[in-house]
Amino acid sequence: MRTILFSIVLLTGCIFSQTVTAGSTYLVIDDISLAKYRSPEPASNSKPKPETADRIQVNLNDTGWGEAIERPASGSYPSSEINGFKLTAAALITGRRIAMDRQSNGGSIEFPTLKSIEEIDIYANVGTDGNTFALQEYRRGSWNTIETIPGVKAGVTMHTVKNLGKTSPVKLRIANTSGGTIYIYRIVTRTPEDVNNLTLLTSSIEEGGICYYNLTKNISLKYNKTLVAGSGSIDLNGTAIPVSACTFKGDTVLIPVDLVASPSGNTAYTLTVPAGTFVESGNTGNQNAVFTLNFYTYKTVSVPSGYTSLIDVAYLDDDPAQNRMDIYFPEKPEKPVPVIINIHGGGWNHGEKESQTGYSVYFSMGFAIANVEYRMTPQATAPAAVEDIRCAMMYLVNNAEGLNIDPKKIVLQGGSAGAHLAMAAAYLDHDHKFNPKCLPDKEYDIIAVINKFGPAKLDDFMFYPSLATWLGHYAGDVAFVKSISPYYLVNSQSAPTYIIHGDADPVVPYSQSELMAGVLEQNRVKHKFTTVPGGGHGRFPDQYNTQMNEEIKLFLQEILSENTSLSPVKEKNFP
């Protein structure tokens, strides 16, 4: 009897699990491990034998797998062959996943012929409860269903089919068996030998992956069996980690690491686990094979001389893992300096402050920087993120003297969802309804907001799934939605605002910034609205990023100068 297992998979910005099998040879396509094809020359009087693969390990997040396209309309999906896989009415689309068109249009992904298979993991998103897909085998001239896999609307889910028992060459495919689109993110197969041996299944850091030094305290390795310590030690860039220092939890081992990072670029690491370091519990003869992992720590902020760096400062105790910020400030300024409060984006449900490292424009102006982490959907729904940004700001106000910050010169900036939070926190101004536990002990002023393609009028943005999820039980509360919408918070005393947005943004409609500029104009709030022609959701071409930085610098210099006229700065597009 075959067994199907389900588990939810969270795909985050920089760290993905990697499926690994030791003791085999692979053809590597970037970070994709596809079993090496063997195709011996046939005798002249025999038919060519089909190419066969030992196993398949495909992570579609890897850019080397192919060039992604925008998702076609149903009925117009192309068919193609990529890296030995035949895509029928299916395509690799933006977001790094294969979309299979509905069953009536024949959406499927056909694998290279496998020499054998015992188990398969399929990472999929079915989109809607009730949608299904099937694992099928080609035999006797037709495709036959091995297992129909019911989907659950729960993001990306790993579906494991066990006990396949195929010990001779087999042709398999994944077929859409529903009326909606099915998305496939990763495919991993295991041979009977893989299942019987102590085999590494996943690593918390993928081969060639990037992690953040301050957030990565352990590297987690998951095997297919319960394991215990064997003998020897693990090597990390020449430093020995005794196996006795590892933590064993059933089929998973946590290897403690002490990583560093550099502002000059990503720092390379190699982790080597010798054979026999781990053994199967109750079967010491079943030992791990040697495993080597190459990865990097992400570069840190390049801080100028004369600045102090405070990393992971706790500004609130509601959630120590999320209520952190990094503060960079000049040690001996002539007078207290303005501060930029930076808020990363990520749809209110993902992202890390550590991904934000470009502050050279502000350092050149002598500003202090506060880079804020906050609670997102996995930790808390609205209005937690707004509360957090407000509390981070109040921490800076209340500790301004020790940080050499001028609390009357605060600037908030963010991109995407981070821009929404920056605007909301700024336009709330001295209204403390969302931060009653974090009140200021001195006067402060918010002098500017930098809005990079952020949602402003949330009641017009409810089509965005992660917004509705973040709002939680408030999603249907119009009054609440308006209470955290920057569009409705603006008044004549609101902070001057710089806006930049691409007019072809596929995520946050350009109209959101048009509305924001309009309400600023109506209230005669100083502002500048810059359009990037053909620009998407950030990631603008270098020339536009350069001009944006120059415009932001001039905008802030004007605000800081003696001439602080409230006359609006009209929209000016890039030439």
Secondary structure, 3 states (H helix, E strand, C coil): CCCEEEEECCCCCCCCCEECCCCCCEEEECCEEEECCECCCCCCCCCCCCCEECCEEEECCCHHHCCCECCCCCCCCCCEEECCEEEECEEEECCCEEEECCHHHCCEEECCEECCECEEEEEEECCCCCCEEEEEEEECCEEEEEEEEECCCCCCEEEEECCCCECCCECEEEEECCCCCEEEEEEEEECHHHHHCCCEEEECCCCCCEECCCCCCEEEEEECCCEEECCCEEEECCEEEEHHHCEEECCEEEEECCCCCECCECEEEEEEECCCCEEECCEEEEECCCEEEEEEECCCCCCCCCEEEEEEEECCCCCCCCCEEEEEEECCCCCCEEEEEEECCCCCCCCCHHHCCCCHHHHHCCCEEEEECCCCCCCCCCCHHHHHHHHHHHHHHHCHHHHCEEEEEEEEEEECHHHHHHHHHHHHCCCCCCCCCCCCCCCCCEEEEEEECCCCCHHHCCCCHHHHHHHHHHCCCHHHHHHCCHHHHCCCCCCCEEEEEECCCCCCCHHHHHHHHHHHHHCCCCEEEEEECCCCCCCCCHHHHHHHHHHHHHHHHHHHCCCCCCCCCCCCCCC
